[in-house]
Amino acid sequence: MTTSVDVAPAASFDSLDPRTGEVVASYPVHTEADVRAAVDRATATAVWWDELGFAGRRERLLAWRKVLVGRLDELAGIVSTETGKPFDDARLEIVLAIDHVDWAAKHAEKVLGRRRVSSGMLMANQAATLAYPPLGVVGVIGPWNYPVFTPMGSIAYALAAGNTVVFKPSELTPGVGHALATMLAEAVPGHTLIEVVTGLGETGAALCRTPGVGKIAFTGSTATGKRVMAACAETLTPVLIECGGKDALLVDADADLDKAADAAVWGGMSNAGQTCVGVERVYVHERVYDEFVTKVTDRAMQVTAGEGPDAQIGPITMPSQLEIIRRHIADALDRGARAVVGGRDSVGDRFVQPTVLVDVPEDSVAVTEETFGPTLTIAKVRDMDEAVDRANASRYGLGATVFSRARGLELARRIRSGMASVNSVISFAAIPSLPFGGVGDSGFGRIHGADGLKEFTRPKAIARQRFRLPIKTTTFARTAKDDKMLATLINVLHGRG
């Protein structure tokens, strides 16, 4: 039994600790032939997994959940080493993922199981049933910022739906991918439900091009998402795309400012700002703007990036992101913005200290492009209508946050986003029954919840005739009398009112 491809690759790459640059481990760069072999093995295993039925899969997935709980600290250590995030943050990420495994395993049958549906009066002689069989093999291309929580939104739900998975983890966090597969193999011995393939972009492209993959679930940048879609088009493989965001937080005049400021700082700075649904833009009612900025400033100044035990956030995991963060801060300041916390000198060789910018032009890249660092832009608005308009001006549409006592739900509904939290931040991601995904340049498709389970299936509709109707319809033996009776019936059913 293996949890990765066996063919000896021609090359390898190193996984590095971003805090120090030290090599953690080396992993193979799997070729297109290796990926094809992994898909073939996953296809064979998928037959067994599907035949287990919902009850059999539930039992084994809950066993996996138990293994994950028992080895929580071990997995958190791997996440912390490969991403650089603090150990406790890594553990929190895994805890949330475990909850999703539990929900998917326990709710798959209710959501996807075969059920009768109404056939309507016109087709009353038919028994109509609907089921959601699995796709077979699901390819998952995972990110590095939340290397357990994010891909598990696809992996756990795809498995619960009856699929096997070929998982290509980020080249920055390959050890996490291997650990997840190994722990599943411990819970389900004798069968490899997650085949892990490692490598750089070409390995992911090979997974997209390989026939036999029922769907690709991708998480990453919008630019890479477009390339994934292009590669998948070669085999007409459907895709689920979860890309970046430029999420806004709205603060109304009646908001609890202490909680709103805390949410802004945590939502924008946690995980060093490397969160697709993290807060990047804040729009504050003019009546409370000055007080809110003061509260955010006080809190942000207490947050420190570093590798020591007192640091609340770690390094920028992907080195190339440092230049993007530096460019965004510089552009804002060059165009008249002020840094009330941090500034140009906040960006170091590995770490970025928190930066809070005010008076930033709305067409600055610090407002229009995803920064993916521990930065916030705060803007004053005359009212919440202006705040909604500014929030919706982005080409992204992933998550949003609203702090308001009286109008929270109303404002949340008006924001063009896939998800929103009212008087809390990013809470939607931790609720397994809620779908997760965006619109616009943030992608399409959903993980989590009933929608996430259905995402990895194909609806199968069956109509079975129980008896003959007195009116002939789908036959060349239909008569003028049949047509007249049919017209009369449709008028009775749908012509009144």
C-alpha positions as CSV (number, residue, x, y, z in Angstrom):
1,M,0.0,0.0,0.0
2,T,1.2,3.5,-0.9
3,T,0.0,7.0,-0.3
4,S,1.9,8.5,-3.3
5,V,3.1,7.4,-6.7
6,D,5.8,4.8,-6.9
7,V,7.5,5.6,-10.1
8,A,11.0,7.1,-9.5
9,P,10.9,10.7,-10.6
10,A,13.6,12.5,-12.6
11,A,13.9,15.4,-10.2
12,S,13.1,16.6,-6.7
13,F,12.5,19.8,-4.8
14,D,13.0,21.0,-1.3
15,S,10.4,22.0,1.3
16,L,11.8,24.9,3.3
17,D,11.1,26.4,6.7
18,P,10.2,30.0,5.8
19,R,11.3,31.3,9.1
20,T,14.9,30.2,8.6
21,G,15.2,29.0,5.0
22,E,16.4,25.6,6.2
23,V,15.5,22.5,4.2
24,V,12.8,20.5,5.9
25,A,12.7,17.6,3.4
26,S,13.0,16.8,-0.2
27,Y,10.1,15.5,-2.4
28,P,9.9,14.1,-5.9
29,V,8.7,16.1,-8.9
30,H,6.1,13.8,-10.3
31,T,5.8,13.6,-14.1
32,E,2.7,13.3,-16.3
33,A,3.2,9.5,-16.4
34,D,3.4,9.4,-12.6
35,V,0.2,11.5,-12.3
36,R,-1.6,9.2,-14.8
37,A,-0.6,6.1,-12.8
38,A,-1.9,7.8,-9.6
39,V,-5.2,8.5,-11.3
40,D,-5.5,4.9,-12.6
41,R,-4.9,3.6,-9.1
42,A,-7.5,6.0,-7.6
43,T,-10.0,5.0,-10.3
44,A,-9.7,1.3,-9.3
45,T,-10.0,2.1,-5.6
46,A,-13.0,4.3,-6.3
47,V,-15.1,1.3,-7.2
48,W,-14.6,-0.3,-3.8
49,W,-15.1,3.0,-2.0
50,D,-18.4,3.7,-3.8
51,E,-19.7,0.1,-3.2
52,L,-19.2,0.6,0.6
53,G,-22.2,2.9,0.6
54,F,-22.8,5.8,2.8
55,A,-22.7,3.8,6.1
56,G,-19.4,2.2,5.2
57,R,-17.8,5.4,4.2
58,R,-19.1,7.2,7.3
59,E,-17.5,4.6,9.5
60,R,-14.1,4.9,7.9
61,L,-14.2,8.7,7.7
62,L,-15.0,8.9,11.4
63,A,-12.1,6.6,12.0
64,W,-9.9,9.1,10.1
65,R,-11.3,11.9,12.2
66,K,-10.2,10.0,15.3
67,V,-6.7,9.5,14.0
68,L,-6.5,13.2,13.2
69,V,-7.6,14.1,16.7
70,G,-5.0,11.7,18.2
71,R,-2.2,13.1,16.1
72,L,-3.3,16.7,16.2
73,D,-0.1,18.1,17.6
74,E,2.1,16.1,15.2
75,L,0.2,17.4,12.2
76,A,0.2,21.0,13.6
77,G,4.0,20.7,13.9
78,I,4.3,19.8,10.2
79,V,2.0,22.7,9.3
80,S,3.9,25.1,11.5
81,T,7.3,24.0,10.1
82,E,6.3,24.3,6.4
83,T,4.3,27.5,6.6
84,G,6.0,29.3,9.5
85,K,2.7,30.1,11.3
86,P,2.6,29.8,15.1
87,F,1.9,26.3,16.4
88,D,-1.3,27.2,18.0
89,D,-2.6,28.8,14.8
90,A,-1.8,25.6,13.0
91,R,-3.6,23.6,15.5
92,L,-6.7,25.8,15.2
93,E,-6.7,25.3,11.5
94,I,-6.7,21.5,11.9
95,V,-9.4,21.6,14.6
96,L,-11.7,23.4,12.1
97,A,-10.9,20.8,9.4
98,I,-11.7,17.9,11.7
99,D,-15.1,19.4,12.4
100,H,-15.7,19.5,8.6
101,V,-14.7,15.8,8.2
102,D,-17.2,14.9,10.9
103,W,-20.0,16.9,9.3
104,A,-19.4,15.6,5.8
105,A,-19.3,12.0,7.0
106,K,-22.5,12.3,9.0
107,H,-24.6,14.3,6.4
108,A,-23.6,12.7,3.1
109,E,-26.5,10.2,3.0
110,K,-29.1,12.8,3.9
111,V,-27.9,15.2,1.2
112,L,-27.0,12.8,-1.5
113,G,-29.0,9.7,-0.9
114,R,-31.6,8.5,-3.5
115,R,-35.0,10.1,-2.8
116,R,-38.4,10.4,-4.5
117,V,-39.5,13.8,-5.9
118,S,-42.8,15.0,-7.2
119,S,-43.6,14.1,-10.8
120,G,-46.4,16.7,-11.1
121,M,-50.0,16.4,-12.2
122,L,-49.2,16.2,-15.9
123,M,-46.8,13.2,-15.4
124,A,-48.7,11.7,-12.4
125,N,-48.2,8.2,-13.9
126,Q,-44.4,8.5,-13.4
127,A,-42.4,7.7,-10.3
128,A,-39.5,10.3,-10.2
129,T,-36.3,9.7,-8.2
130,L,-33.2,11.7,-7.8
131,A,-29.7,10.6,-6.6
132,Y,-26.2,12.0,-6.5
133,P,-23.7,9.3,-7.5
134,P,-19.9,10.2,-7.2
135,L,-17.7,11.4,-10.0
136,G,-15.1,8.7,-9.4
137,V,-11.8,10.5,-9.0
138,V,-11.5,14.1,-7.8
139,G,-8.2,16.0,-8.3
140,V,-7.4,18.5,-5.6
141,I,-4.8,21.2,-6.0
142,G,-4.2,22.7,-2.6
143,P,-2.8,26.0,-1.3
144,W,0.0,26.7,1.1
145,N,-1.6,29.3,3.4
146,Y,-4.0,26.8,5.1
147,P,-2.7,23.5,3.9
148,V,-5.0,21.4,6.0
149,F,-8.2,23.4,6.4
150,T,-8.6,24.6,2.8
151,P,-8.0,21.4,0.8
152,M,-9.9,19.3,3.3
153,G,-13.0,21.3,2.3
154,S,-12.7,19.5,-1.0
155,I,-11.0,16.2,0.1
156,A,-13.4,15.3,3.0
157,Y,-16.5,16.2,1.1
158,A,-15.3,14.4,-2.1
159,L,-14.6,11.3,0.0
160,A,-17.9,11.4,1.8
161,A,-19.6,11.7,-1.6
162,G,-18.0,8.4,-2.7
163,N,-15.0,9.6,-4.6
164,T,-11.3,8.9,-4.2
165,V,-8.8,11.8,-4.4
166,V,-5.6,12.6,-6.2
167,F,-4.1,15.4,-4.1
168,K,-1.4,17.8,-5.4
169,P,-0.4,19.9,-2.3
170,S,1.4,23.2,-2.8
171,E,5.1,22.8,-3.4
172,L,5.6,24.9,-0.2
173,T,3.7,22.4,2.0
174,P,4.1,18.9,0.5
175,G,4.7,17.3,3.9
176,V,1.2,18.2,5.0
177,G,-0.3,16.4,2.0
178,H,1.7,13.3,2.8
179,A,0.7,13.4,6.4
180,L,-3.0,13.7,5.6
181,A,-2.8,10.7,3.3
182,T,-0.8,8.6,5.8
183,M,-3.3,9.3,8.6
184,L,-6.2,8.3,6.3
185,A,-4.3,5.1,5.4
186,E,-3.9,4.3,9.1
187,A,-7.7,4.6,9.5
188,V,-8.5,2.7,6.3
189,P,-5.7,0.1,5.9
190,G,-5.4,-1.8,2.6
191,H,-6.9,0.9,0.4
192,T,-5.3,4.2,-0.7
193,L,-8.1,6.8,-0.8
194,I,-5.8,9.8,-1.3
195,E,-3.0,9.5,-3.8
196,V,-0.5,12.3,-3.3
197,V,1.5,13.7,-6.2
198,T,4.1,16.4,-5.5
199,G,5.9,18.9,-7.7
200,L,5.6,22.3,-9.2
201,G,3.1,23.9,-11.5
202,E,3.6,21.3,-14.3
203,T,2.6,18.5,-12.0
204,G,-0.7,20.3,-11.3
205,A,-1.2,20.9,-15.0
206,A,-0.7,17.2,-15.7
207,L,-3.4,16.4,-13.2
208,C,-5.7,18.8,-15.0
209,R,-4.9,17.1,-18.4
210,T,-5.2,13.5,-17.3
211,P,-8.2,11.7,-18.6
212,G,-10.3,10.0,-15.9
213,V,-10.4,12.8,-13.4
214,G,-14.0,13.7,-12.7
215,K,-13.4,17.2,-11.4
216,I,-10.5,19.5,-10.4
217,A,-10.9,21.5,-7.2
218,F,-8.3,24.3,-7.2
219,T,-7.4,26.9,-4.6
220,G,-5.0,29.7,-5.4
221,S,-4.6,32.9,-7.3
222,T,-7.0,34.1,-9.9
223,A,-4.2,34.1,-12.6
224,T,-3.3,30.4,-11.8
225,G,-7.0,29.6,-11.6
226,K,-7.4,30.7,-15.2
227,R,-4.5,28.5,-16.3
228,V,-6.1,25.6,-14.5
229,M,-9.3,26.1,-16.3
230,A,-7.5,26.3,-19.7
231,A,-5.7,23.0,-18.9
232,C,-8.9,21.3,-17.8
233,A,-10.6,22.5,-21.0
234,E,-8.4,20.0,-23.0
235,T,-10.2,17.1,-21.4
236,L,-13.5,18.9,-20.7
237,T,-12.9,18.3,-17.0
238,P,-15.2,20.5,-14.8
239,V,-13.5,22.7,-12.2
240,L,-14.2,24.2,-8.8
241,I,-12.2,27.4,-8.5
242,E,-11.5,29.2,-5.2
243,C,-9.3,32.2,-5.8
244,G,-8.3,35.2,-3.8
245,G,-10.3,38.1,-2.3
246,K,-10.1,41.7,-1.3
247,D,-12.6,41.4,1.5
248,A,-14.2,44.4,3.1
249,L,-15.2,45.1,6.7
250,L,-18.0,47.6,7.2
251,V,-18.3,49.5,10.5
252,D,-21.6,51.3,11.0
253,A,-22.1,54.2,13.4
254,D,-23.9,52.0,16.0
255,A,-21.2,49.2,15.9
256,D,-19.5,47.9,19.0
257,L,-16.1,49.6,18.1
258,D,-14.0,47.5,20.4
259,K,-15.2,44.2,18.8
260,A,-15.0,45.7,15.4
261,A,-11.5,46.9,15.9
262,D,-10.4,43.5,17.3
263,A,-12.0,41.8,14.3
264,A,-10.3,44.1,11.9
265,V,-6.9,43.5,13.3
266,W,-7.3,39.7,13.7
267,G,-9.0,39.4,10.3
268,G,-6.3,41.4,8.6
269,M,-3.2,40.3,10.5
270,S,-3.7,36.7,11.6
271,N,-1.6,34.2,9.6
272,A,0.4,37.2,8.6
273,G,-2.5,38.4,6.4
274,Q,-2.2,35.3,4.2
275,T,-5.9,34.5,4.3
276,C,-8.1,34.5,1.2
277,V,-11.1,35.6,3.3
278,G,-9.0,37.9,5.5
279,V,-9.9,41.5,6.0
280,E,-8.0,43.9,3.7
281,R,-10.3,46.9,3.3
282,V,-12.2,48.7,6.1
283,Y,-15.0,51.2,5.5
284,V,-16.1,53.2,8.6
285,H,-19.0,55.6,9.2
286,E,-17.6,59.1,9.5
287,R,-19.2,59.5,12.9
288,V,-17.0,56.8,14.5
289,Y,-14.1,56.9,12.1
290,D,-11.5,58.6,14.4
291,E,-12.3,56.5,17.4
292,F,-12.2,53.3,15.4
293,V,-8.8,54.2,13.8
294,T,-7.4,54.8,17.3
295,K,-8.7,51.5,18.6
296,V,-7.2,49.6,15.5
297,T,-3.9,51.4,15.9
298,D,-3.6,50.5,19.6
299,R,-4.3,46.8,18.8
300,A,-2.2,46.5,15.7
301,M,0.8,47.9,17.5
302,Q,0.7,45.0,19.9
303,V,1.0,42.4,17.1
304,T,4.5,41.3,16.2
305,A,5.8,39.2,13.4
306,G,8.7,36.9,14.2
307,E,9.9,33.4,15.0
308,G,10.1,33.7,18.8
309,P,7.5,32.5,21.3
310,D,6.1,36.0,21.8
311,A,5.4,36.6,18.1
312,Q,1.7,36.5,17.2
313,I,2.3,36.0,13.4
314,G,4.9,34.2,11.4
315,P,6.8,34.9,8.1
316,I,5.5,35.4,4.6
317,T,5.5,31.8,3.5
318,M,5.9,32.5,-0.3
319,P,9.0,34.8,-0.7
320,S,7.7,36.4,-3.9
321,Q,4.8,37.8,-2.0
322,L,7.1,40.1,-0.1
323,E,7.6,42.3,-3.2
324,I,3.9,42.6,-3.8
325,I,3.3,43.7,-0.2
326,R,6.2,46.2,-0.5
327,R,4.8,47.6,-3.7
328,H,1.2,48.0,-2.4
329,I,2.4,49.9,0.7
330,A,4.7,52.1,-1.4
331,D,2.1,52.9,-3.9
332,A,-0.4,54.0,-1.2
333,L,2.1,56.2,0.6
334,D,3.4,57.7,-2.7
335,R,-0.1,58.7,-3.5
336,G,-0.8,60.5,-0.3
337,A,-1.8,57.8,2.2
338,R,-0.6,57.8,5.8
339,A,0.7,54.8,7.8
340,V,-0.7,55.0,11.3
341,V,1.0,51.7,12.0
342,G,4.1,50.3,10.2
343,G,4.9,51.6,6.7
344,R,7.7,51.1,4.2
345,D,10.1,49.6,6.7
346,S,7.6,47.0,7.8
347,V,8.6,44.6,5.0
348,G,11.7,42.6,5.8
349,D,13.5,39.7,4.3
350,R,11.1,37.1,5.7
351,F,8.7,38.9,8.0
352,V,6.3,41.8,7.5
353,Q,5.2,43.8,10.5
354,P,1.6,45.0,10.7
355,T,0.8,48.0,8.6
356,V,-2.4,50.2,8.8
357,L,-3.0,52.8,6.1
358,V,-5.5,55.6,6.0
359,D,-6.4,58.1,3.3
360,V,-5.6,55.6,0.6
361,P,-6.9,56.4,-2.9
362,E,-9.6,53.9,-3.9
363,D,-7.7,53.2,-7.2
364,S,-4.5,52.4,-5.4
365,V,-3.3,48.8,-5.8
366,A,-3.5,48.6,-2.0
367,V,-7.2,48.8,-2.4
368,T,-7.8,47.1,-5.8
369,E,-5.4,44.1,-5.7
370,E,-5.0,41.3,-3.2
371,T,-2.1,42.2,-0.9
372,F,-2.0,38.9,1.1
373,G,0.0,40.4,3.9
374,P,-0.6,41.9,7.4
375,T,-2.0,45.2,6.1
376,L,-5.2,47.1,6.4
377,T,-6.6,50.1,4.5
378,I,-9.2,52.1,6.5
379,A,-11.5,54.6,4.7
380,K,-14.0,57.1,6.0
381,V,-17.5,57.0,4.4
382,R,-20.5,59.3,4.9
383,D,-22.9,56.4,5.4
384,M,-23.3,52.7,4.9
385,D,-24.7,53.1,1.4
386,E,-21.3,54.5,0.3
387,A,-19.6,51.7,2.2
388,V,-21.6,49.0,0.3
389,D,-20.9,50.7,-3.0
390,R,-17.1,50.8,-2.3
391,A,-17.1,47.2,-1.1
392,N,-18.9,46.1,-4.2
393,A,-16.5,48.0,-6.5
394,S,-14.0,45.2,-6.3
395,R,-13.6,42.6,-9.0
396,Y,-13.3,40.1,-6.2
397,G,-16.3,38.8,-4.2
398,L,-15.3,36.2,-1.7
399,G,-16.1,37.1,1.9
400,A,-17.2,40.2,3.8
401,T,-17.8,41.4,7.4
402,V,-20.3,43.9,8.8
403,F,-20.4,45.4,12.3
404,S,-23.7,47.0,13.0
405,R,-26.3,46.6,15.7
406,A,-29.4,47.6,13.7
407,R,-28.6,46.9,10.0
408,G,-26.1,44.0,10.0
409,L,-28.2,41.5,8.1
410,E,-29.4,44.1,5.6
411,L,-25.9,45.3,4.8
412,A,-24.5,41.8,4.6
413,R,-27.2,40.8,2.0
414,R,-26.3,43.8,-0.1
415,I,-22.6,43.1,-0.4
416,R,-21.6,41.2,-3.5
417,S,-19.8,38.3,-1.9
418,G,-20.2,34.5,-1.5
419,M,-20.2,34.8,2.3
420,A,-20.5,37.3,5.0
421,S,-20.2,37.6,8.8
422,V,-22.2,40.0,11.0
423,N,-20.6,41.2,14.2
424,S,-17.9,38.6,13.9
425,V,-15.2,37.8,11.4
426,I,-14.6,34.8,9.1
427,S,-17.1,32.8,11.2
428,F,-18.8,31.4,8.1
429,A,-15.8,29.3,7.3
430,A,-16.1,27.5,10.6
431,I,-19.7,26.5,10.1
432,P,-19.7,23.2,8.2
433,S,-23.3,23.5,7.0
434,L,-22.6,26.8,5.1
435,P,-21.2,26.7,1.6
436,F,-17.8,28.4,1.0
437,G,-16.9,30.1,-2.2
438,G,-17.0,33.4,-4.1
439,V,-18.1,35.3,-7.2
440,G,-16.2,37.3,-9.9
441,D,-12.4,37.0,-9.7
442,S,-12.8,35.0,-6.5
443,G,-13.9,32.0,-8.5
444,F,-17.0,29.8,-8.6
445,G,-18.3,26.5,-7.1
446,R,-18.6,25.7,-3.5
447,I,-17.0,23.6,-0.8
448,H,-18.6,22.8,2.6
449,G,-22.2,22.1,3.4
450,A,-24.7,20.4,1.3
451,D,-23.6,22.4,-1.7
452,G,-20.0,21.2,-1.1
453,L,-21.1,17.5,-1.1
454,K,-23.2,17.9,-4.3
455,E,-20.2,19.7,-5.9
456,F,-18.4,16.3,-6.2
457,T,-21.4,14.3,-7.6
458,R,-23.5,14.2,-10.7
459,P,-27.3,14.4,-10.4
460,K,-28.9,11.3,-11.7
461,A,-32.6,11.6,-12.5
462,I,-34.8,8.5,-13.2
463,A,-38.5,8.5,-14.2
464,R,-40.3,5.1,-14.0
465,Q,-43.8,4.7,-15.5
466,R,-46.2,3.2,-13.0
467,F,-49.3,3.1,-15.3
468,R,-50.5,4.3,-18.6
469,L,-52.3,7.7,-18.9
470,P,-55.5,7.8,-20.8
471,I,-54.0,10.6,-23.0
472,K,-51.4,9.5,-25.5
473,T,-48.5,11.9,-25.6
474,T,-45.0,10.5,-26.6
475,T,-46.1,8.3,-29.5
476,F,-46.9,8.6,-33.1
477,A,-50.2,7.0,-32.3
478,R,-51.4,10.2,-30.7
479,T,-54.7,11.4,-32.1
480,A,-56.4,14.7,-32.5
481,K,-58.6,13.7,-29.6
482,D,-55.5,13.2,-27.4
483,D,-54.2,16.6,-28.4
484,K,-57.5,18.3,-27.5
485,M,-57.6,16.5,-24.2
486,L,-54.0,17.6,-23.5
487,A,-54.8,21.2,-24.3
488,T,-57.8,21.1,-22.0
489,L,-55.7,19.6,-19.2
490,I,-52.9,22.2,-19.4
491,N,-55.5,24.9,-19.3
492,V,-57.0,23.5,-16.2
493,L,-53.6,23.0,-14.5
494,H,-51.9,26.3,-15.5
495,G,-54.4,28.6,-17.3
496,R,-56.2,30.0,-14.3
497,G,-54.5,32.8,-12.4
